[in-house]
Amino acid sequence: MPYVRNSITGSIQKKENKLYAVINLYDEGEQRKRRSLNTGCHPRNQKTQANDFLESMLKIFNEKKYHEVKGCFIELFDTLNKKNQWSDLNDFLEKLKSGLDKRTRELPLPGRKSDFFDINMPLSTYMERWIKTKDGDIQDNTYDSYKGIIRRMTPFFDGIGATLGNVQPEDFEEYYSYLYDDGVVECTALKHHRMMSQAMKYAVRKGPLNYNVLDKVDPPKDSEFIGDYFKATEALSMLRDADNDQMYITVLLTTYYGFRRSEVLGLRWSCVDFDNNIINVKRKIVKSSKDGVTKLQDLKKMKSKSSRRNLPLIPIVAEALKQEYSRQQERKTAFGTAYFTDPDEHICVDFLGKPFNPDYITSHFKVLLNKIGMRVIRFHDLRHTCATLLVMNGISLLLVSKWLGHSSLAVTEKYYLHFDVKAQIESAIKMGEILPHTITEDVKSTIML
């Protein structure tokens, strides 16, 4: 039965000295669901701006061409309303319209079965069409890696004649064995599984499939890889001997705070509050690759919500940052026009003021360690060093998890639980108190044997 069209209405309401756009959306059962969005406008002098935004948004939702995708209004609004999904009100409207246009294009033409969801099409063809629906919804690097997985899976599934409708659980299990025989490790096979499961779930939601066949497949195991780390004496030796290298402040920040490479490169001088002794982690720099084109991106969207965090400035780090800032100002004066003009004023830059390329960080760190005569570990192992030293010195896993910006405590436990020496000692003492048993001489002699 077709939807009974309800006009989308709304109003501007004041809450906590801010103006919110409150709109009445409808789910697929025609039940009204109220949604609100903080416009960022002030009640004193920006009410007109807020009303103009609301009027524009309602106009988009009530366009006739979007009637058939009304069921996705709530999902799309909630997705855009999440933190970091839009930069300003105009950007929100543009992304709203773009999202609705995309969903409208996915609808089958009237009176004709959609070729997109033909269950008789080769599985690889479906995957190629599915990945296009993700363009713009996921980061460029992820999009490119998904395309790589599809290229890898195509010869296998085409070879067995797999279609969207006839592919079986055992076909995927055979595919994983095929990957293992080709030297692929389990954690990589797991990435294939997760992407293909996501694609099949989409076919269930949008097409004629009744269930996700991958729900009946045991996923490959995740990696048990444990990173290397420096002992405290090694870390101190490295920082002492690396103080003349242009990457020194990058290495120091990563060692003390356990930053991800993307996080430390995304730090700006505006992120450091010397007055209140706070360093704010809210941006990242990543190397992005899409369709063979590689570029650097400075992003507000972090790996997870927990990645955005305010951390106290460690006195040693605060002093090092002040010295680094002075050195950068001196170089700017000395080199003049040859010094790179960085409008974002990143902290981690080379001697000419240019922000580091992520690949350079990785490769130069090995060069630096060889130069100062230290055993070589990965740059990312400085993050492991920070976490391991904290746990081994009695800091709780929960606090370490927050320090590192992990998405959950489970992630921290997976890699660092075995380093929690203090907890293990406390457990041993407690068990001795719970069971204060005195060993008899005959049992003691048996133990000694």
C-alpha positions, 0 to 999 in steps of 0.5 A: 500500500502506498504511503499516505503523504503527511506534510513535514512541519516544524518550528524553531524552539529555544533551549539552553540559550540556543535555537533548535530546529524541531521537525515532525518526521514520519516512520514507515508506519506513518507514526510521527517522530519528532527530531531536533537539531541545534542550529548554533544560532543565538536567540538574541540576534540570529533567529531569522537565520534559524527560521530561514534554515528551517524553512529551507529544510522543510522545503527539501523534505516536502519536495514531490520527488522525494515522496517515495523515499519518505521512509528514509527521512529519519535515518538520513536526518539522524545520520547527518545530525551526528557530530562531525557529519556537517560543518555549517547549516548550508552544508547540512542542507546540501548533504540532506539534498544529496542523500535524498537524491542518492536514495531516489536514484536507487529506486527501480523505474516504475513498472520494471524490475530493478536490475540492481537487485536481480538475484541472477546477476553474478555476485561480482557484478552486484558487488561492483554496483553496491560499492558505488552506493558507498561513494561519499558515505565512507572515507576514501581510503576505505572505499579504495580498500573495498574496491581492492577486495572486490577485485580480489574476490571476483575471479574466485566467485566468477569461477564457481558461477556464484550469483547474488541468489545462489551463493552458499555459505560453503562458497565463502568458506572455500573463498577464505581457504583460497585466501589462506592458500594464497598467503593472506592472513586471517585478519585480512580475510576477516576484512573481506568477510565484514565487507561482503557481509555488509554488502549482502545485508544491503541486498536483504534490506533493499532487494529480494533476498530473505536473509544474509547468507554470511550470517551462517558463515563463521568469520575468520579469526581476528589477529592476535598480533601484539606490538613491540615496545621500548622499556622506560630506559630505552624510551628515555635514551631515545628521547635524549639522543633524538633531540636534534632531529626534525621529528623530535617533537613528533616522537616525544608527543607520541611517546608520552601520549600514545597518539596515533600517527594521524592524531599527532600529525593533526595537532595544531598550536591552537590545540594546546592551552598552556594557561589551563594545561590542556592538549586537545585531540580533535583532528587527524591527518591521513593519506587518502587514496581513491581511484589511484589518486593519493592526497593528504586530508586534514579531517575533523572526523576521528576514528571514534567518538572516544578519539576526541579527547582533552588530556592534561599537559605533562610538564616536561611536554609543555616545556618541550612544546614551548621550546619548539614553538620558539624554534619554529618562530625563529626559523620563520624569521630566518628563512623568510619566504622559503619557510612554508606558510601553514594556515592551520599552524600544525605542530609537527612540521619539518625544519621549513615549516611543512607538515610531515607526510604520514609515510615520512614519519614511518620511514624516517623513524627507522632511520632515526633509530638506526642513526642513534644506535637503538633497536628498531621498532615501528613508529606505531610501537611508541603508542604500545610503549606508552600504554605498556609502561602505564599498565606495568606501573599500576595505571588501571586499564580503564584510565589507559583506555581513555588516555589512548582514545580507545573505542572500548575497554575491550580493545585495551584489554585485548592488547594490554591485559597481560601487562597488568602486573599490579592487578595480578599481584593484588589477585594473588595476595587476595587469594591468599587472604581468602584461603589462608590455608596452612600446608601440612608437612606431608603435602609440603614434602609431596610438593617438594618432590 
